[in-house]
Amino acid sequence: MPRPQRHYLDHMADELYDWMQEEIEALTFAFKAGGRSPFAAPVDEKAKLAFYQRALFNKDGSPNEAGRKATLARIGVDAYVETMKAVVKSMQGGLPEVPEEAEVA
């Protein structure tokens, strides 16, 4: 059975499609920035834990209700639960506290 003849512009359309797919992949990779959000600051885990410990708990270890409400509103329920688990685990593990001047904005 003979192959159907392709239109003379089909080759150009295929090349255009391939180029568009490559551009989409390149832009997606650029926005991911190595798995990080595009505008996120490069902060290590110790600094993140210190930031959230100050936001979620007072210096004496009691709950910081205002900080908890603000954090919950900012990051959502799922991320809040994950963050709270990590902070409590770090507090139980006795990670050294980060000094006040190393605050994360």
C-alpha positions as CSV (number, residue, x, y, z in Angstrom):
1,M,0.0,0.0,0.0
2,P,1.5,3.3,-1.0
3,R,2.2,6.0,1.7
4,P,-0.1,9.0,1.4
5,Q,1.7,12.0,0.1
6,R,2.4,14.7,2.7
7,H,1.6,18.3,2.0
8,Y,4.7,20.4,1.3
9,L,4.2,22.4,4.5
10,D,3.9,19.3,6.8
11,H,7.7,19.2,7.2
12,M,7.8,22.9,8.3
13,A,4.9,22.3,10.7
14,D,6.8,19.3,12.3
15,E,9.9,21.4,12.7
16,L,7.9,24.3,14.2
17,Y,6.2,21.9,16.7
18,D,9.6,20.4,17.7
19,W,11.0,23.9,18.2
20,M,8.1,24.9,20.4
21,Q,8.4,21.8,22.6
22,E,12.2,22.5,23.1
23,E,11.5,26.1,24.0
24,I,8.8,25.0,26.5
25,E,11.2,22.6,28.1
26,A,14.0,25.2,28.3
27,L,11.7,27.8,29.9
28,T,10.4,25.2,32.4
29,F,13.9,24.3,33.4
30,A,14.9,27.9,33.7
31,F,12.0,28.7,36.0
32,K,12.7,25.7,38.2
33,A,16.1,27.0,39.0
34,G,17.5,23.7,40.2
35,G,14.3,22.6,41.9
36,R,13.9,25.8,43.8
37,S,11.0,28.3,43.4
38,P,12.0,31.1,40.9
39,F,12.2,33.8,43.5
40,A,13.2,31.8,46.6
41,A,16.2,32.8,48.6
42,P,19.0,30.1,48.8
43,V,18.7,29.3,52.5
44,D,20.0,26.1,54.2
45,E,17.8,23.9,56.3
46,K,19.3,25.0,59.6
47,A,18.3,28.6,58.9
48,K,14.8,27.6,57.8
49,L,14.3,25.7,61.0
50,A,15.5,28.6,63.1
51,F,13.2,31.0,61.2
52,Y,10.2,28.8,61.7
53,Q,11.1,28.1,65.3
54,R,11.0,31.8,66.0
55,A,7.8,32.2,64.1
56,L,5.9,29.2,65.7
57,F,7.3,29.3,69.3
58,N,8.2,32.0,71.8
59,K,11.7,32.1,73.4
60,D,10.4,30.2,76.4
61,G,9.1,27.4,74.2
62,S,5.4,28.4,74.5
63,P,3.3,28.5,71.3
64,N,3.4,31.8,69.4
65,E,-0.3,32.0,68.4
66,A,0.1,35.1,66.2
67,G,3.1,33.6,64.4
68,R,1.3,30.3,63.9
69,K,-1.8,32.0,62.4
70,A,0.3,34.1,60.1
71,T,2.4,31.1,59.0
72,L,-0.7,29.0,58.4
73,A,-2.3,31.7,56.3
74,R,0.9,32.2,54.3
75,I,1.9,28.6,53.5
76,G,-1.3,26.6,53.8
77,V,-2.4,23.6,55.9
78,D,-0.3,20.9,54.3
79,A,3.0,22.9,54.3
80,Y,2.2,24.1,57.9
81,V,1.8,20.5,59.2
82,E,5.1,19.5,57.5
83,T,6.9,22.6,58.8
84,M,5.5,22.1,62.4
85,K,6.7,18.4,62.3
86,A,10.2,19.4,61.2
87,V,10.5,22.2,63.8
88,V,9.3,20.0,66.7
89,K,11.6,17.2,65.6
90,S,14.5,19.7,65.5
91,M,13.6,21.0,68.9
92,Q,13.5,17.5,70.4
93,G,16.8,16.6,68.7
94,G,18.4,19.6,70.4
95,L,19.8,21.3,67.3
96,P,21.8,24.4,68.2
97,E,19.8,27.6,68.0
98,V,20.8,30.2,65.4
99,P,21.7,33.6,66.8
100,E,19.1,36.5,66.3
101,E,21.3,38.3,63.7
102,A,21.0,35.4,61.3
103,E,17.3,36.1,60.7
104,V,15.7,35.1,57.4
105,A,13.5,37.7,55.7
